Amino acid sequence: MSYSRLISSVIGVGVTTLAIFNPFVFILLALFLTAGGLYEFFYLIKKKDIPIYSYTGIFIGLLIPLSIFFRFELTRNWELLFIVCGFLLILLMQFARNDNRNAILGLSTTMFGVIYVSWFFSFLVKIRLLLPGMEGAKLLAFIILVTKAGDVGGYLIGSAFGKHPLLPRVSPNKSVEGTLGGLFLSALVAVLCRSWLPPVPYFTVSLVALMGCFFGGLGQLGDLSESLLKRDCNVKDSGRLLPGMGGVLDIIDSLLFSAPAFYLYMSSTLTQL
């Protein structure tokens, strides 16, 4: 691991730990990462010469985690209404344009960015609020550690033992060995952090290990998905926020798939108790 990557990792761990246990630091960090992730996504899309509405998309994207954190819900799943209203706003803006070429592509790509980055990432806010106080913080820490363990395991095992490419056309540096190593480390971390989960009787060691593999695997799928976007736009990193690690999207990509699935699973489990 390079020195710059190590320093960036230490800074990231410190800031994330503070955010997990301090609700207001958490929402500020969530807003920063949401805005940064959307900005990088729209920056990538602009390289494809697609007429998008980046600042409008960022504004709509910021409203989603804010509404969830402050429980601003006129109806259930209120954040979905923001997405619908955002689509109508962008549609009206498109009517005002003189050039209607690639209108459908621009509209759909802008809304895809809002859903992919902001809505998916906002499930971390839902996880934090799923249980009161420290119990919600433990759930949030659990899914972040399990997901990021997959990233770390994939990087370390892949760098040391990777010989068989996984999907070279999407991400040439990822290997089968690294993927398996990431799944193993995600399962191990899940078992070690099992006490952070609610005291549900059927959360046995074997089940929690399977949970670690599943959510860690979703995290790796999220990483591959972002690699596909970068490959299509011919860029190596989405940004340069942290030296050696890339931009915001490079940091949060694995959580964009694991967080929604974990929230849906845990909320369903808790409602059955």
LUMNU-461486 format. One record per residue (C-alpha): residue in one letter; x negated, y negated, z negated; residue number from 1. Coordinates in steps of 0.001 Angstrom, whole numbers, plus 500000, padded with zeros to 6 digits. Example, Ala and Ser with C-alpha at 12.3 -4.5 7.8 and 13.67 -1.06 7.14 Angstrom:
<sites>
+---+--------+--------+--------+-----+
: r :      x :      y :      z :   k :
+---+--------+--------+--------+-----+
: A : 487700 : 504500 : 492200 :   1 :
: S : 486330 : 501060 : 492860 :   2 :
+---+--------+--------+--------+-----+
</sites>
This chain:
<sites>
+---+--------+--------+--------+-----+
: r :      x :      y :      z :   k :
+---+--------+--------+--------+-----+
: M : 500000 : 500000 : 500000 :   1 :
: S : 498628 : 496590 : 500965 :   2 :
: Y : 497861 : 493979 : 498305 :   3 :
: S : 500486 : 491576 : 499692 :   4 :
: R : 503127 : 494294 : 499704 :   5 :
: L : 502273 : 495207 : 496098 :   6 :
: I : 502554 : 491588 : 494924 :   7 :
: S : 505832 : 491134 : 496798 :   8 :
: S : 507187 : 494334 : 495236 :   9 :
: V : 506305 : 493164 : 491725 :  10 :
: I : 507993 : 489801 : 492311 :  11 :
: G : 511048 : 491511 : 493781 :  12 :
: V : 511362 : 493909 : 490857 :  13 :
: G : 511055 : 491089 : 488330 :  14 :
: V : 513669 : 488875 : 489970 :  15 :
: T : 516052 : 491801 : 490499 :  16 :
: T : 515739 : 492930 : 486867 :  17 :
: L : 516552 : 489438 : 485640 :  18 :
: A : 519523 : 489215 : 488001 :  19 :
: I : 520948 : 492573 : 486928 :  20 :
: F : 521194 : 491524 : 483293 :  21 :
: N : 522068 : 487834 : 483805 :  22 :
: P : 525386 : 487372 : 485661 :  23 :
: F : 524699 : 483822 : 486863 :  24 :
: V : 521196 : 484612 : 488078 :  25 :
: F : 522766 : 487600 : 489787 :  26 :
: I : 525358 : 485599 : 491729 :  27 :
: L : 522771 : 482981 : 492689 :  28 :
: L : 520470 : 485706 : 493991 :  29 :
: A : 523385 : 487395 : 495772 :  30 :
: L : 524298 : 484125 : 497496 :  31 :
: F : 520681 : 483501 : 498463 :  32 :
: L : 520271 : 486980 : 499926 :  33 :
: T : 523630 : 486780 : 501702 :  34 :
: A : 522784 : 483438 : 503309 :  35 :
: G : 519270 : 484582 : 504157 :  36 :
: G : 520454 : 487889 : 505580 :  37 :
: L : 523081 : 486214 : 507748 :  38 :
: Y : 520612 : 483587 : 508957 :  39 :
: E : 518137 : 486291 : 509981 :  40 :
: F : 520847 : 488359 : 511638 :  41 :
: F : 522074 : 485417 : 513700 :  42 :
: Y : 518484 : 484486 : 514520 :  43 :
: L : 517980 : 487975 : 515955 :  44 :
: I : 521185 : 487744 : 517953 :  45 :
: K : 520188 : 484379 : 519435 :  46 :
: K : 517225 : 486134 : 521027 :  47 :
: K : 519801 : 488022 : 523113 :  48 :
: D : 521258 : 484710 : 524403 :  49 :
: I : 524644 : 485460 : 522861 :  50 :
: P : 526746 : 482349 : 522024 :  51 :
: I : 527347 : 482848 : 518302 :  52 :
: Y : 528598 : 480571 : 515518 :  53 :
: S : 525823 : 481072 : 513012 :  54 :
: Y : 526521 : 478318 : 510463 :  55 :
: T : 530252 : 479013 : 510450 :  56 :
: G : 529453 : 482686 : 509950 :  57 :
: I : 527124 : 481887 : 507034 :  58 :
: F : 529803 : 479683 : 505428 :  59 :
: I : 532427 : 482430 : 505703 :  60 :
: G : 529918 : 484994 : 504469 :  61 :
: L : 529145 : 483016 : 501318 :  62 :
: L : 532814 : 482759 : 500395 :  63 :
: I : 533141 : 486534 : 500142 :  64 :
: P : 530748 : 487216 : 497195 :  65 :
: L : 531828 : 483957 : 495528 :  66 :
: S : 535509 : 484928 : 495593 :  67 :
: I : 534711 : 488370 : 494186 :  68 :
: F : 532442 : 487098 : 491408 :  69 :
: F : 534908 : 484445 : 490209 :  70 :
: R : 537833 : 486865 : 490709 :  71 :
: F : 539575 : 484428 : 493062 :  72 :
: E : 542241 : 486807 : 494337 :  73 :
: L : 545660 : 485696 : 495467 :  74 :
: T : 546178 : 489267 : 496626 :  75 :
: R : 544266 : 492510 : 496324 :  76 :
: N : 541147 : 492681 : 498499 :  77 :
: W : 541273 : 488904 : 498884 :  78 :
: E : 537904 : 488848 : 500636 :  79 :
: L : 539495 : 490494 : 503670 :  80 :
: L : 541649 : 487398 : 504104 :  81 :
: F : 538495 : 485293 : 504326 :  82 :
: I : 537313 : 487510 : 507164 :  83 :
: V : 540625 : 487179 : 509027 :  84 :
: C : 540718 : 483400 : 508502 :  85 :
: G : 537096 : 483210 : 509584 :  86 :
: F : 537889 : 485025 : 512791 :  87 :
: L : 540743 : 482608 : 513527 :  88 :
: L : 538462 : 479640 : 512812 :  89 :
: I : 535784 : 480933 : 515174 :  90 :
: L : 538456 : 481632 : 517782 :  91 :
: L : 539646 : 478005 : 517576 :  92 :
: M : 536047 : 476829 : 517927 :  93 :
: Q : 535718 : 478980 : 521028 :  94 :
: F : 538790 : 477275 : 522525 :  95 :
: A : 536956 : 473957 : 522203 :  96 :
: R : 533907 : 475164 : 524141 :  97 :
: N : 533528 : 474203 : 527762 :  98 :
: D : 531779 : 477450 : 528603 :  99 :
: N : 533840 : 480611 : 528010 : 100 :
: R : 531253 : 483048 : 529292 : 101 :
: N : 530496 : 485877 : 526835 : 102 :
: A : 533271 : 484598 : 524556 : 103 :
: I : 534302 : 488085 : 523427 : 104 :
: L : 530695 : 489054 : 522800 : 105 :
: G : 530056 : 485920 : 520750 : 106 :
: L : 533213 : 486280 : 518662 : 107 :
: S : 532709 : 489964 : 517931 : 108 :
: T : 528994 : 489597 : 517172 : 109 :
: T : 529570 : 486720 : 514737 : 110 :
: M : 532235 : 488656 : 512843 : 111 :
: F : 530117 : 491801 : 512918 : 112 :
: G : 527365 : 489851 : 511154 : 113 :
: V : 529788 : 488659 : 508458 : 114 :
: I : 531071 : 492173 : 507836 : 115 :
: Y : 527722 : 493953 : 508146 : 116 :
: V : 525706 : 491595 : 505955 : 117 :
: S : 528094 : 489699 : 503688 : 118 :
: W : 530993 : 492075 : 503089 : 119 :
: F : 528865 : 495204 : 502746 : 120 :
: F : 526382 : 493427 : 500463 : 121 :
: S : 529208 : 491963 : 498346 : 122 :
: F : 529992 : 495473 : 497095 : 123 :
: L : 527040 : 495009 : 494746 : 124 :
: V : 529061 : 492229 : 493108 : 125 :
: K : 532032 : 494591 : 492847 : 126 :
: I : 529833 : 497235 : 491242 : 127 :
: R : 528534 : 494699 : 488706 : 128 :
: L : 532115 : 493814 : 487748 : 129 :
: L : 533483 : 497358 : 487861 : 130 :
: L : 532779 : 497837 : 484139 : 131 :
: P : 532474 : 495109 : 481489 : 132 :
: G : 529176 : 493797 : 480190 : 133 :
: M : 526115 : 496015 : 480198 : 134 :
: E : 528029 : 499024 : 481530 : 135 :
: G : 528498 : 497241 : 484840 : 136 :
: A : 524838 : 496196 : 484813 : 137 :
: K : 523816 : 499841 : 484339 : 138 :
: L : 525899 : 500910 : 487337 : 139 :
: L : 524311 : 498184 : 489438 : 140 :
: A : 520814 : 499162 : 488296 : 141 :
: F : 521576 : 502826 : 489048 : 142 :
: I : 522521 : 502332 : 492698 : 143 :
: I : 519716 : 499841 : 493330 : 144 :
: L : 517081 : 502155 : 491849 : 145 :
: V : 518412 : 505251 : 493620 : 146 :
: T : 518556 : 503453 : 496960 : 147 :
: K : 515176 : 501762 : 496652 : 148 :
: A : 513611 : 505012 : 495461 : 149 :
: G : 514474 : 506363 : 498899 : 150 :
: D : 512641 : 503444 : 500485 : 151 :
: V : 509580 : 503908 : 498275 : 152 :
: G : 509525 : 507685 : 498687 : 153 :
: G : 509919 : 507417 : 502429 : 154 :
: Y : 507089 : 504895 : 502670 : 155 :
: L : 504622 : 506694 : 500391 : 156 :
: I : 505277 : 510265 : 501537 : 157 :
: G : 505568 : 509210 : 505156 : 158 :
: S : 502267 : 507285 : 505017 : 159 :
: A : 500438 : 510195 : 503388 : 160 :
: F : 501979 : 513257 : 505034 : 161 :
: G : 504143 : 512072 : 507928 : 162 :
: K : 503421 : 514044 : 511098 : 163 :
: H : 506813 : 514613 : 512721 : 164 :
: P : 508596 : 511487 : 514008 : 165 :
: L : 512220 : 511148 : 512939 : 166 :
: L : 513677 : 508799 : 515553 : 167 :
: P : 510748 : 507289 : 517470 : 168 :
: R : 512988 : 505317 : 519829 : 169 :
: V : 514575 : 503554 : 516862 : 170 :
: S : 511785 : 503420 : 514256 : 171 :
: P : 508457 : 504889 : 515396 : 172 :
: N : 506896 : 504749 : 511906 : 173 :
: K : 509529 : 506888 : 510174 : 174 :
: S : 508875 : 510607 : 509848 : 175 :
: V : 510781 : 513712 : 508823 : 176 :
: E : 508399 : 514178 : 505902 : 177 :
: G : 509013 : 510621 : 504737 : 178 :
: T : 512772 : 511087 : 504957 : 179 :
: L : 512656 : 514256 : 502865 : 180 :
: G : 510347 : 512576 : 500371 : 181 :
: G : 512749 : 509665 : 500071 : 182 :
: L : 515696 : 511982 : 499456 : 183 :
: F : 513756 : 513867 : 496791 : 184 :
: L : 512732 : 510684 : 494964 : 185 :
: S : 516294 : 509319 : 495134 : 186 :
: A : 517591 : 512553 : 493577 : 187 :
: L : 514875 : 512466 : 490888 : 188 :
: V : 515610 : 508838 : 489961 : 189 :
: A : 519344 : 509565 : 489858 : 190 :
: V : 518779 : 512394 : 487371 : 191 :
: L : 516435 : 510267 : 485250 : 192 :
: C : 519015 : 507445 : 485165 : 193 :
: R : 521971 : 509763 : 484600 : 194 :
: S : 522678 : 508238 : 481184 : 195 :
: W : 523488 : 504928 : 482885 : 196 :
: L : 526576 : 506447 : 484467 : 197 :
: P : 529912 : 506506 : 482593 : 198 :
: P : 530249 : 509529 : 480236 : 199 :
: V : 532209 : 511632 : 482708 : 200 :
: P : 532060 : 515373 : 481855 : 201 :
: Y : 531476 : 516583 : 485410 : 202 :
: F : 528476 : 514275 : 485966 : 203 :
: T : 526163 : 517244 : 485541 : 204 :
: V : 522473 : 517169 : 486423 : 205 :
: S : 523062 : 519031 : 489674 : 206 :
: L : 525932 : 516760 : 490727 : 207 :
: V : 523957 : 513609 : 489915 : 208 :
: A : 521023 : 514977 : 491927 : 209 :
: L : 523370 : 515484 : 494877 : 210 :
: M : 524663 : 511948 : 494369 : 211 :
: G : 521084 : 510717 : 494525 : 212 :
: C : 520498 : 512546 : 497809 : 213 :
: F : 523761 : 511273 : 499274 : 214 :
: F : 523405 : 507609 : 498355 : 215 :
: G : 519674 : 507673 : 499058 : 216 :
: G : 520457 : 509151 : 502460 : 217 :
: L : 522955 : 506367 : 503149 : 218 :
: G : 520257 : 503896 : 502194 : 219 :
: Q : 517893 : 505422 : 504746 : 220 :
: L : 520677 : 505266 : 507328 : 221 :
: G : 521070 : 501556 : 506560 : 222 :
: D : 517338 : 501106 : 507059 : 223 :
: L : 517498 : 502874 : 510413 : 224 :
: S : 520470 : 500760 : 511472 : 225 :
: E : 518542 : 497562 : 510880 : 226 :
: S : 515571 : 499047 : 512720 : 227 :
: L : 517889 : 499624 : 515668 : 228 :
: L : 518895 : 495942 : 515637 : 229 :
: K : 515281 : 494791 : 515464 : 230 :
: R : 514293 : 497219 : 518219 : 231 :
: D : 517021 : 495835 : 520458 : 232 :
: C : 515806 : 492277 : 519788 : 233 :
: N : 512110 : 493197 : 520153 : 234 :
: V : 510994 : 492026 : 516706 : 235 :
: K : 509031 : 493838 : 513991 : 236 :
: D : 510427 : 492091 : 510892 : 237 :
: S : 513675 : 490189 : 510483 : 238 :
: G : 511836 : 487383 : 508641 : 239 :
: R : 508885 : 486497 : 506422 : 240 :
: L : 510388 : 485972 : 502986 : 241 :
: L : 508009 : 488367 : 501211 : 242 :
: P : 504547 : 489032 : 502691 : 243 :
: G : 504072 : 492679 : 503543 : 244 :
: M : 507791 : 493466 : 503235 : 245 :
: G : 509449 : 491264 : 505854 : 246 :
: G : 512608 : 489232 : 505571 : 247 :
: V : 515863 : 489403 : 503649 : 248 :
: L : 517423 : 491987 : 505954 : 249 :
: D : 514351 : 494186 : 505562 : 250 :
: I : 514891 : 494062 : 501790 : 251 :
: I : 518650 : 494620 : 501593 : 252 :
: D : 519268 : 496829 : 504643 : 253 :
: S : 519318 : 500097 : 502688 : 254 :
: L : 521838 : 498710 : 500178 : 255 :
: L : 524315 : 497678 : 502872 : 256 :
: F : 525485 : 501281 : 503303 : 257 :
: S : 524869 : 502787 : 499869 : 258 :
: A : 526580 : 500042 : 497818 : 259 :
: P : 530064 : 500285 : 499454 : 260 :
: A : 530041 : 504087 : 499242 : 261 :
: F : 528922 : 504046 : 495593 : 262 :
: Y : 531587 : 501500 : 494658 : 263 :
: L : 534360 : 503487 : 496332 : 264 :
: Y : 533185 : 506698 : 494677 : 265 :
: M : 532843 : 505212 : 491190 : 266 :
: S : 536078 : 503225 : 491314 : 267 :
: S : 537942 : 506344 : 492407 : 268 :
: T : 536281 : 508370 : 489648 : 269 :
: L : 537054 : 505836 : 486941 : 270 :
: T : 540725 : 505501 : 487926 : 271 :
: Q : 541144 : 509253 : 487434 : 272 :
: L : 539963 : 509113 : 483798 : 273 :
+---+--------+--------+--------+-----+
</sites>
